[in-house]
Amino acid sequence: MFECSLTSRQSMYSALTGLLDGNPFTENGQLRVPDSLNDILEVLKEALKLLTAFQVHPDISLQLCAYLFFFINASLFNILMERGSVAGFYQWSRGVQIRANLDLLMDWVQNIGLGDLASEFFQKLSAAVNLLATPKETLLQASWASLRTEFAALKPAQLHHMLREYSAGRPCPSGWSPSAEDGEHAVRTADILESFDNHPPLILPSSTFHLELGKPIVEPALFEQLSYLQDFIGRLPHVKSQTETYAEEQVSKGTSLDSPSVTSPAHQVASPRPSPEADSDLSSPAEPGQAQGSHGDLTSCEAVLAQKLKSLQLQNTLPGAAHTSYHKSLALDPSCLLTPPNTPQGMELAELEADLREGIRQLKKGN
C-alpha cells in the first residue's frame, strides 16, 4: 500500500498544475476534459487498478484514496497561494476555469462512488476556487464578516492573503479589512500554506479479509501460489548450518560435544571443582545428534565411566586424614559420581561400580 501511495503521489504531483492551467472550454463554449486534467485522472485510475488487482482490503483501499484526495487538496491549495503572489494571477476568469476543472474531477470521483470522501478533503481548495470565481462586483461589495462566513473553510490569514493579492496594485476596499477579532490571525503568514502533517491516519482492519484463517480455504489461486512456492523452495540447494556440521562431526567421532577429559591425579587434586563444561555435560540433556552418537557407541561411554572410577579410587587413596571431608566432597560431586548428589556417604566403591555397570547393561537393553 505504501509503495502504491508513494508512486501515485509522485506521479500526481507533476500533473496537478494541469488543473490550474488547463482550459476546459472549447471555442464554442462547451465543457470538455482537458489533457492536463486527464493526466490526473489517469493516475487515479491506475491506483484503483492496482488496488483491485492485488485484492487490497476495502478499508485500506478507502484510506489510500482518502490520502490521495488529501494530497491533491493540500498541494493544489499551496500552489494556488504561491501563484497568487504573482500580479494578475487572481482574477475572475481564472477562477471560473479552475472551478470547471475541479467540477470535472468531482464528477469522475462521484461516478466511482467516492464523491462524499473527496468533498470532505477538497473543502479548502473548493473554498479558495469559489472565492476567485465570484464576480468582481459582488466581491468588492462584500464585507470581511460576510466573506468569513461564506468561505469558512479558509483561515483568516488565507482569506486576507487572497483578498490582498486580488487587488494587487490597488487599495483594498475598506470592507475587506480584518475584524478586530481576526486582526492578529490575519497577518500570521505561517498559516497561509497547508501542512501535510495532518494527513488521514492509517487504521488496520480487523475483519472481512479475503483469507479467513478460521474457515476452509477454497480459492484455487491461493493453492496455485502455495504450490509454486513449495516447488521453488524444494529446488533451492540445501546448505548445512554450522551447528549441523559440527554435530555430525561429533557423532562421527563417537563422543558428545565438550566431553570432559581426565589428565592426571595431580590435575584432579589441584582443581577443587570440575570445570563448568564437565558439569553441563552430565547434568543437562544432550542434543539429539549428540544423544544418537552416545547410544550408538557404548564403548566410548564405558571408557568415560572407567576414567571416573579411576579418579574416585585415586581420590580415596590420597593420604591425610585432615582432608578426608574434602576428598569425600570431591567423590560426591555430580560430575565425578554420575549419580545424584544425595547418594549416602557410606556407599562402598564396589557398590558404586556395580551400580554403574548395571546402568550400562540397562542402556544396552534399551538400544
Secondary structure as UniProt FT lines:
FT   HELIX           2..21
FT   TURN            27..28
FT   HELIX           35..53
FT   TURN            54..55
FT   HELIX           58..83
FT   TURN            84..85
FT   TURN            87..88
FT   HELIX           92..111
FT   TURN            112..113
FT   HELIX           115..121
FT   HELIX           123..133
FT   HELIX           136..141
FT   HELIX           144..150
FT   TURN            151..153
FT   HELIX           156..166
FT   TURN            167..169
FT   HELIX           174..176
FT   TURN            180..182
FT   HELIX           183..186
FT   HELIX           189..191
FT   TURN            197..198
FT   TURN            213..214
FT   HELIX           220..235
FT   HELIX           242..253
FT   TURN            257..258
FT   HELIX           265..270
FT   HELIX           276..283
FT   HELIX           288..296
FT   HELIX           298..316
FT   TURN            322..323
FT   HELIX           324..331
FT   HELIX           334..337
FT   TURN            341..342
FT   TURN            345..346
FT   HELIX           349..366
//
